[in-house]
Amino acid sequence: MKEEYDIEKLNPRKNPYSKRLKQQVTINIDRDTIDFFKMQSEDSGIPYQTLINLYLSDCAKQKKKLQMSWK
């Protein structure tokens, strides 16, 4: 191993995954909703937080609009 490296010769490049980096946030979610995703997690073997992220990512990708009515 060299004592010093010439950084200029290392050819640094931009991280190709930088757009996909995750950001930790705090969010309040109903217990029933968490329980639903935890059950889905047990069936699929995918962590529930990953399932929530996949679902929300799919909604954003498809530009789904929230449809709800107040009674």
Secondary structure, 3 states (H helix, E strand, C coil): CCCCCCHHHHCCCCCCCHHHCCCCCCCCCCHHHHHHHHHHHHHHCCCHHHHHHHHHHHHHHCCCCCCCCCC
